[in-house]
Amino acid sequence: MALLITDECINCDVCEPECPNQAIYLGKEIYEIDPQRCTECVGHFDEPQCVQVCPVACIPLNPVFIESRETLWEKYQRLQVEQAAGGVTARVL
């Protein structure tokens, strides 16, 4: 699953720089997570870094994007190839 930032977010700015996939961005009111880029830090860390640093614990799993660890690993690999090629997938806002 990708992660989701809930409306309990206080916009403290600590999660965005911790995301190794650049999946976190400031939305209209709160930070948001691009599910196409979120791997729950699979491939980078043992635990999602945004969850580790969030002071209000507002980053649960996103039930809309159910993904196995294998799927998250495949997404990680795809993102690595894109990064190596110098491209970053555009985010739809």
N, CA, C and O atoms as CSV, one atom per row, in Angstrom:
chain,resi,resn,atom,element,x,y,z
A,1,MET,N,N,0.828,-1.186,0.000
A,1,MET,CA,C,0.000,0.000,0.000
A,1,MET,C,C,0.868,1.243,0.000
A,1,MET,O,O,1.968,1.246,0.552
A,2,ALA,N,N,0.392,2.243,-0.590
A,2,ALA,CA,C,1.023,3.546,-0.458
A,2,ALA,C,C,0.540,4.120,0.868
A,2,ALA,O,O,-0.397,3.604,1.477
A,3,LEU,N,N,1.176,5.167,1.295
A,3,LEU,CA,C,0.773,5.828,2.527
A,3,LEU,C,C,-0.111,7.015,2.193
A,3,LEU,O,O,-0.216,7.427,1.038
A,4,LEU,N,N,-0.744,7.556,3.223
A,4,LEU,CA,C,-1.705,8.641,3.074
A,4,LEU,C,C,-1.516,9.607,4.228
A,4,LEU,O,O,-1.394,9.177,5.375
A,5,ILE,N,N,-1.490,10.888,3.953
A,5,ILE,CA,C,-1.437,11.887,5.019
A,5,ILE,C,C,-2.858,12.358,5.271
A,5,ILE,O,O,-3.540,12.806,4.350
A,6,THR,N,N,-3.305,12.259,6.513
A,6,THR,CA,C,-4.678,12.629,6.856
A,6,THR,C,C,-4.784,14.126,7.153
A,6,THR,O,O,-3.779,14.833,7.230
A,7,ASP,N,N,-6.014,14.585,7.317
A,7,ASP,CA,C,-6.241,16.009,7.598
A,7,ASP,C,C,-5.794,16.418,9.002
A,7,ASP,O,O,-5.954,17.574,9.393
A,8,GLU,N,N,-5.241,15.485,9.749
A,8,GLU,CA,C,-4.660,15.828,11.050
A,8,GLU,C,C,-3.266,16.434,10.886
A,8,GLU,O,O,-2.656,16.867,11.863
A,9,CYS,N,N,-2.764,16.463,9.655
A,9,CYS,CA,C,-1.451,17.020,9.342
A,9,CYS,C,C,-1.380,18.474,9.809
A,9,CYS,O,O,-2.313,19.250,9.601
A,10,ILE,N,N,-0.262,18.831,10.443
A,10,ILE,CA,C,-0.069,20.199,10.932
A,10,ILE,C,C,0.918,20.979,10.053
A,10,ILE,O,O,1.360,22.063,10.435
A,11,ASN,N,N,1.263,20.437,8.887
A,11,ASN,CA,C,2.183,21.089,7.952
A,11,ASN,C,C,3.490,21.487,8.618
A,11,ASN,O,O,3.966,22.611,8.457
A,12,CYS,N,N,4.058,20.563,9.361
A,12,CYS,CA,C,5.294,20.851,10.091
A,12,CYS,C,C,6.531,20.768,9.203
A,12,CYS,O,O,7.618,21.170,9.619
A,13,ASP,N,N,6.381,20.254,7.990
A,13,ASP,CA,C,7.453,20.193,7.000
A,13,ASP,C,C,8.537,19.157,7.273
A,13,ASP,O,O,9.576,19.201,6.614
A,14,VAL,N,N,8.354,18.234,8.201
A,14,VAL,CA,C,9.430,17.276,8.468
A,14,VAL,C,C,9.376,16.046,7.574
A,14,VAL,O,O,10.405,15.398,7.379
A,15,CYS,N,N,8.235,15.704,7.033
A,15,CYS,CA,C,8.123,14.484,6.229
A,15,CYS,C,C,8.676,14.643,4.818
A,15,CYS,O,O,9.338,13.736,4.312
A,16,GLU,N,N,8.423,15.759,4.186
A,16,GLU,CA,C,8.790,15.928,2.775
A,16,GLU,C,C,10.273,15.664,2.502
A,16,GLU,O,O,10.575,14.900,1.585
A,17,PRO,N,N,11.203,16.246,3.239
A,17,PRO,CA,C,12.616,15.991,2.931
A,17,PRO,C,C,13.079,14.571,3.268
A,17,PRO,O,O,14.140,14.148,2.809
A,18,GLU,N,N,12.308,13.837,4.054
A,18,GLU,CA,C,12.681,12.471,4.435
A,18,GLU,C,C,12.316,11.444,3.381
A,18,GLU,O,O,12.811,10.318,3.425
A,19,CYS,N,N,11.460,11.807,2.434
A,19,CYS,CA,C,10.980,10.846,1.436
A,19,CYS,C,C,12.033,10.611,0.354
A,19,CYS,O,O,12.360,11.533,-0.394
A,20,PRO,N,N,12.567,9.392,0.257
A,20,PRO,CA,C,13.597,9.116,-0.741
A,20,PRO,C,C,13.061,9.053,-2.174
A,20,PRO,O,O,13.839,9.068,-3.128
A,21,ASN,N,N,11.746,8.985,-2.324
A,21,ASN,CA,C,11.141,8.881,-3.652
A,21,ASN,C,C,10.500,10.181,-4.120
A,21,ASN,O,O,9.887,10.227,-5.187
A,22,GLN,N,N,10.641,11.228,-3.329
A,22,GLN,CA,C,10.016,12.520,-3.634
A,22,GLN,C,C,8.519,12.364,-3.886
A,22,GLN,O,O,7.960,12.975,-4.797
A,23,ALA,N,N,7.884,11.535,-3.063
A,23,ALA,CA,C,6.448,11.277,-3.204
A,23,ALA,C,C,5.599,12.262,-2.396
A,23,ALA,O,O,4.389,12.354,-2.603
A,24,ILE,N,N,6.227,12.991,-1.483
A,24,ILE,CA,C,5.479,13.904,-0.608
A,24,ILE,C,C,5.602,15.326,-1.135
A,24,ILE,O,O,6.692,15.790,-1.471
A,25,TYR,N,N,4.476,15.998,-1.197
A,25,TYR,CA,C,4.452,17.378,-1.682
A,25,TYR,C,C,3.368,18.148,-0.946
A,25,TYR,O,O,2.439,17.555,-0.396
A,26,LEU,N,N,3.487,19.465,-0.937
A,26,LEU,CA,C,2.495,20.304,-0.280
A,26,LEU,C,C,1.300,20.453,-1.194
A,26,LEU,O,O,1.408,20.993,-2.295
A,27,GLY,N,N,0.149,19.968,-0.727
A,27,GLY,CA,C,-1.091,20.090,-1.482
A,27,GLY,C,C,-1.737,21.434,-1.221
A,27,GLY,O,O,-1.072,22.363,-0.762
A,28,LYS,N,N,-3.010,21.548,-1.505
A,28,LYS,CA,C,-3.721,22.821,-1.310
A,28,LYS,C,C,-3.802,23.221,0.147
A,28,LYS,O,O,-3.715,24.405,0.470
A,29,GLU,N,N,-3.971,22.232,1.050
A,29,GLU,CA,C,-4.104,22.556,2.468
A,29,GLU,C,C,-3.086,21.845,3.348
A,29,GLU,O,O,-2.608,22.406,4.335
A,30,ILE,N,N,-2.757,20.608,2.988
A,30,ILE,CA,C,-1.823,19.811,3.780
A,30,ILE,C,C,-0.876,19.076,2.849
A,30,ILE,O,O,-1.053,19.080,1.631
A,31,TYR,N,N,0.115,18.454,3.428
A,31,TYR,CA,C,1.009,17.635,2.618
A,31,TYR,C,C,0.243,16.425,2.096
A,31,TYR,O,O,-0.684,15.933,2.740
A,32,GLU,N,N,0.644,15.956,0.922
A,32,GLU,CA,C,0.010,14.810,0.293
A,32,GLU,C,C,1.088,13.845,-0.184
A,32,GLU,O,O,2.256,14.212,-0.308
A,33,ILE,N,N,0.680,12.604,-0.450
A,33,ILE,CA,C,1.602,11.588,-0.931
A,33,ILE,C,C,1.118,11.076,-2.280
A,33,ILE,O,O,-0.035,10.673,-2.431
A,34,ASP,N,N,2.016,11.097,-3.253
A,34,ASP,CA,C,1.719,10.578,-4.588
A,34,ASP,C,C,1.822,9.051,-4.517
A,34,ASP,O,O,2.925,8.528,-4.359
A,35,PRO,N,N,0.717,8.328,-4.626
A,35,PRO,CA,C,0.754,6.871,-4.508
A,35,PRO,C,C,1.549,6.195,-5.616
A,35,PRO,O,O,1.966,5.047,-5.459
A,36,GLN,N,N,1.766,6.880,-6.726
A,36,GLN,CA,C,2.557,6.311,-7.815
A,36,GLN,C,C,4.052,6.343,-7.502
A,36,GLN,O,O,4.837,5.647,-8.147
A,37,ARG,N,N,4.446,7.145,-6.518
A,37,ARG,CA,C,5.859,7.261,-6.146
A,37,ARG,C,C,6.143,6.672,-4.767
A,37,ARG,O,O,7.303,6.424,-4.439
A,38,CYS,N,N,5.123,6.444,-3.961
A,38,CYS,CA,C,5.329,5.943,-2.590
A,38,CYS,C,C,5.583,4.437,-2.604
A,38,CYS,O,O,4.774,3.661,-3.114
A,39,THR,N,N,6.719,4.042,-2.036
A,39,THR,CA,C,7.047,2.623,-1.899
A,39,THR,C,C,7.098,2.220,-0.433
A,39,THR,O,O,7.589,1.141,-0.102
A,40,GLU,N,N,6.591,3.085,0.449
A,40,GLU,CA,C,6.693,2.868,1.892
A,40,GLU,C,C,8.157,2.684,2.288
A,40,GLU,O,O,8.472,2.003,3.264
A,41,CYS,N,N,9.033,3.302,1.517
A,41,CYS,CA,C,10.491,3.265,1.704
A,41,CYS,C,C,11.107,1.897,1.415
A,41,CYS,O,O,12.281,1.675,1.713
A,42,VAL,N,N,10.325,0.972,0.835
A,42,VAL,CA,C,10.889,-0.315,0.415
A,42,VAL,C,C,12.012,-0.018,-0.575
A,42,VAL,O,O,11.840,0.779,-1.497
A,43,GLY,N,N,13.149,-0.657,-0.380
A,43,GLY,CA,C,14.306,-0.427,-1.225
A,43,GLY,C,C,15.262,0.596,-0.647
A,43,GLY,O,O,16.425,0.659,-1.044
A,44,HIS,N,N,14.780,1.397,0.287
A,44,HIS,CA,C,15.605,2.431,0.904
A,44,HIS,C,C,15.825,2.173,2.398
A,44,HIS,O,O,16.957,2.194,2.882
A,45,PHE,N,N,14.738,1.933,3.112
A,45,PHE,CA,C,14.780,1.793,4.565
A,45,PHE,C,C,13.876,0.648,5.006
A,45,PHE,O,O,13.041,0.177,4.233
A,46,ASP,N,N,14.041,0.205,6.239
A,46,ASP,CA,C,13.194,-0.851,6.789
A,46,ASP,C,C,11.804,-0.354,7.150
A,46,ASP,O,O,10.849,-1.132,7.167
A,47,GLU,N,N,11.684,0.935,7.439
A,47,GLU,CA,C,10.402,1.523,7.837
A,47,GLU,C,C,10.180,2.817,7.065
A,47,GLU,O,O,11.147,3.480,6.691
A,48,PRO,N,N,8.923,3.189,6.819
A,48,PRO,CA,C,8.652,4.462,6.156
A,48,PRO,C,C,9.192,5.623,6.992
A,48,PRO,O,O,8.841,5.776,8.162
A,49,GLN,N,N,10.037,6.426,6.384
A,49,GLN,CA,C,10.677,7.516,7.108
A,49,GLN,C,C,9.700,8.616,7.496
A,49,GLN,O,O,9.854,9.228,8.553
A,50,CYS,N,N,8.706,8.879,6.669
A,50,CYS,CA,C,7.726,9.919,7.001
A,50,CYS,C,C,6.951,9.551,8.258
A,50,CYS,O,O,6.660,10.409,9.092
A,51,VAL,N,N,6.621,8.280,8.387
A,51,VAL,CA,C,5.902,7.804,9.575
A,51,VAL,C,C,6.787,7.961,10.811
A,51,VAL,O,O,6.311,8.327,11.885
A,52,GLN,N,N,8.074,7.681,10.647
A,52,GLN,CA,C,9.015,7.773,11.765
A,52,GLN,C,C,9.143,9.191,12.301
A,52,GLN,O,O,9.269,9.379,13.511
A,53,VAL,N,N,9.113,10.194,11.426
A,53,VAL,CA,C,9.347,11.573,11.865
A,53,VAL,C,C,8.079,12.368,12.143
A,53,VAL,O,O,8.158,13.451,12.725
A,54,CYS,N,N,6.929,11.873,11.753
A,54,CYS,CA,C,5.674,12.620,11.919
A,54,CYS,C,C,5.335,12.803,13.405
A,54,CYS,O,O,5.156,11.821,14.124
A,55,PRO,N,N,5.247,14.056,13.862
A,55,PRO,CA,C,4.973,14.296,15.284
A,55,PRO,C,C,3.518,14.066,15.701
A,55,PRO,O,O,3.226,13.967,16.893
A,56,VAL,N,N,2.607,13.979,14.732
A,56,VAL,CA,C,1.195,13.794,15.082
A,56,VAL,C,C,0.632,12.465,14.606
A,56,VAL,O,O,-0.574,12.238,14.698
A,57,ALA,N,N,1.480,11.590,14.102
A,57,ALA,CA,C,1.074,10.246,13.667
A,57,ALA,C,C,-0.142,10.284,12.739
A,57,ALA,O,O,-1.156,9.636,12.997
A,58,CYS,N,N,-0.020,11.051,11.660
A,58,CYS,CA,C,-1.147,11.204,10.726
A,58,CYS,C,C,-0.886,10.556,9.376
A,58,CYS,O,O,-1.459,10.973,8.369
A,59,ILE,N,N,-0.011,9.523,9.341
A,59,ILE,CA,C,0.325,8.900,8.063
A,59,ILE,C,C,0.051,7.393,8.122
A,59,ILE,O,O,0.962,6.601,8.366
A,60,PRO,N,N,-1.197,7.007,7.900
A,60,PRO,CA,C,-1.538,5.581,7.867
A,60,PRO,C,C,-1.372,5.009,6.454
A,60,PRO,O,O,-1.041,5.730,5.513
A,61,LEU,N,N,-1.605,3.718,6.331
A,61,LEU,CA,C,-1.645,3.082,5.012
A,61,LEU,C,C,-2.864,3.589,4.254
A,61,LEU,O,O,-3.912,3.834,4.851
A,62,ASN,N,N,-2.732,3.744,2.967
A,62,ASN,CA,C,-3.827,4.200,2.127
A,62,ASN,C,C,-4.600,2.979,1.642
A,62,ASN,O,O,-4.087,2.222,0.818
A,63,PRO,N,N,-5.826,2.769,2.132
A,63,PRO,CA,C,-6.584,1.574,1.757
A,63,PRO,C,C,-7.004,1.536,0.295
A,63,PRO,O,O,-7.432,0.487,-0.187
A,64,VAL,N,N,-6.895,2.636,-0.415
A,64,VAL,CA,C,-7.254,2.683,-1.830
A,64,VAL,C,C,-6.151,2.080,-2.692
A,64,VAL,O,O,-6.419,1.599,-3.793
A,65,PHE,N,N,-4.921,2.104,-2.203
A,65,PHE,CA,C,-3.779,1.599,-2.962
A,65,PHE,C,C,-3.158,0.415,-2.244
A,65,PHE,O,O,-2.128,0.548,-1.582
A,66,ILE,N,N,-3.788,-0.742,-2.377
A,66,ILE,CA,C,-3.306,-1.958,-1.732
A,66,ILE,C,C,-2.211,-2.565,-2.602
A,66,ILE,O,O,-2.434,-2.904,-3.764
A,67,GLU,N,N,-1.010,-2.695,-2.008
A,67,GLU,CA,C,0.127,-3.235,-2.743
A,67,GLU,C,C,0.908,-4.177,-1.841
A,67,GLU,O,O,1.076,-3.917,-0.650
A,68,SER,N,N,1.379,-5.264,-2.413
A,68,SER,CA,C,2.208,-6.201,-1.665
A,68,SER,C,C,3.629,-5.642,-1.575
A,68,SER,O,O,3.977,-4.682,-2.263
A,69,ARG,N,N,4.424,-6.246,-0.733
A,69,ARG,CA,C,5.833,-5.841,-0.627
A,69,ARG,C,C,6.528,-6.052,-1.973
A,69,ARG,O,O,7.386,-5.260,-2.362
A,70,GLU,N,N,6.163,-7.104,-2.669
A,70,GLU,CA,C,6.739,-7.366,-3.994
A,70,GLU,C,C,6.378,-6.252,-4.976
A,70,GLU,O,O,7.227,-5.816,-5.754
A,71,THR,N,N,5.147,-5.795,-4.947
A,71,THR,CA,C,4.712,-4.708,-5.822
A,71,THR,C,C,5.445,-3.416,-5.475
A,71,THR,O,O,5.846,-2.663,-6.363
A,72,LEU,N,N,5.616,-3.164,-4.175
A,72,LEU,CA,C,6.349,-1.974,-3.749
A,72,LEU,C,C,7.805,-2.055,-4.215
A,72,LEU,O,O,8.386,-1.044,-4.611
A,73,TRP,N,N,8.394,-3.253,-4.170
A,73,TRP,CA,C,9.765,-3.442,-4.641
A,73,TRP,C,C,9.855,-3.167,-6.139
A,73,TRP,O,O,10.799,-2.521,-6.595
A,74,GLU,N,N,8.882,-3.651,-6.906
A,74,GLU,CA,C,8.863,-3.404,-8.345
A,74,GLU,C,C,8.726,-1.912,-8.642
A,74,GLU,O,O,9.351,-1.402,-9.572
A,75,LYS,N,N,7.908,-1.214,-7.854
A,75,LYS,CA,C,7.758,0.227,-8.025
A,75,LYS,C,C,9.083,0.930,-7.717
A,75,LYS,O,O,9.492,1.840,-8.438
A,76,TYR,N,N,9.742,0.505,-6.653
A,76,TYR,CA,C,11.045,1.053,-6.293
A,76,TYR,C,C,12.020,0.897,-7.462
A,76,TYR,O,O,12.718,1.843,-7.828
A,77,GLN,N,N,12.061,-0.296,-8.039
A,77,GLN,CA,C,12.971,-0.548,-9.158
A,77,GLN,C,C,12.642,0.337,-10.361
A,77,GLN,O,O,13.548,0.860,-11.010
A,78,ARG,N,N,11.363,0.506,-10.661
A,78,ARG,CA,C,10.938,1.379,-11.764
A,78,ARG,C,C,11.380,2.813,-11.513
A,78,ARG,O,O,11.877,3.481,-12.419
A,79,LEU,N,N,11.200,3.286,-10.287
A,79,LEU,CA,C,11.601,4.649,-9.949
A,79,LEU,C,C,13.111,4.830,-10.066
A,79,LEU,O,O,13.579,5.895,-10.466
A,80,GLN,N,N,13.872,3.799,-9.719
A,80,GLN,CA,C,15.329,3.873,-9.831
A,80,GLN,C,C,15.756,3.982,-11.292
A,80,GLN,O,O,16.673,4.735,-11.615
A,81,VAL,N,N,15.101,3.240,-12.167
A,81,VAL,CA,C,15.399,3.307,-13.591
A,81,VAL,C,C,15.072,4.703,-14.122
A,81,VAL,O,O,15.852,5.283,-14.877
A,82,GLU,N,N,13.917,5.239,-13.725
A,82,GLU,CA,C,13.527,6.581,-14.164
A,82,GLU,C,C,14.536,7.619,-13.685
A,82,GLU,O,O,14.912,8.520,-14.434
A,83,GLN,N,N,14.967,7.489,-12.446
A,83,GLN,CA,C,15.925,8.436,-11.892
A,83,GLN,C,C,17.263,8.342,-12.627
A,83,GLN,O,O,17.884,9.362,-12.930
A,84,ALA,N,N,17.698,7.131,-12.907
A,84,ALA,CA,C,18.957,6.935,-13.623
A,84,ALA,C,C,18.895,7.514,-15.038
A,84,ALA,O,O,19.899,7.981,-15.574
A,85,ALA,N,N,17.709,7.474,-15.627
A,85,ALA,CA,C,17.525,8.006,-16.970
A,85,ALA,C,C,17.388,9.527,-16.946
A,85,ALA,O,O,17.322,10.174,-17.992
A,86,GLY,N,N,17.346,10.082,-15.745
A,86,GLY,CA,C,17.255,11.536,-15.613
A,86,GLY,C,C,15.849,12.079,-15.653
A,86,GLY,O,O,15.653,13.294,-15.681
A,87,GLY,N,N,14.885,11.214,-15.657
A,87,GLY,CA,C,13.497,11.677,-15.708
A,87,GLY,C,C,12.785,11.445,-14.404
A,87,GLY,O,O,13.048,10.470,-13.699
A,88,VAL,N,N,11.886,12.342,-14.089
A,88,VAL,CA,C,11.037,12.182,-12.927
A,88,VAL,C,C,9.609,12.236,-13.433
A,88,VAL,O,O,9.222,13.177,-14.127
A,89,THR,N,N,8.833,11.234,-13.089
A,89,THR,CA,C,7.447,11.184,-13.520
A,89,THR,C,C,6.703,12.403,-12.998
A,89,THR,O,O,6.783,12.722,-11.812
A,90,ALA,N,N,5.986,13.081,-13.869
A,90,ALA,CA,C,5.229,14.260,-13.460
A,90,ALA,C,C,4.111,13.868,-12.508
A,90,ALA,O,O,3.498,12.811,-12.654
A,91,ARG,N,N,3.863,14.700,-11.566
A,91,ARG,CA,C,2.826,14.487,-10.561
A,91,ARG,C,C,1.579,15.243,-10.988
A,91,ARG,O,O,1.655,16.420,-11.338
A,92,VAL,N,N,0.454,14.588,-10.963
A,92,VAL,CA,C,-0.808,15.224,-11.301
A,92,VAL,C,C,-1.351,15.842,-10.020
A,92,VAL,O,O,-1.601,15.146,-9.037
A,93,LEU,N,N,-1.528,17.149,-10.046
A,93,LEU,CA,C,-2.031,17.862,-8.853
A,93,LEU,C,C,-3.490,18.167,-8.977
A,93,LEU,O,O,-4.076,18.760,-8.071
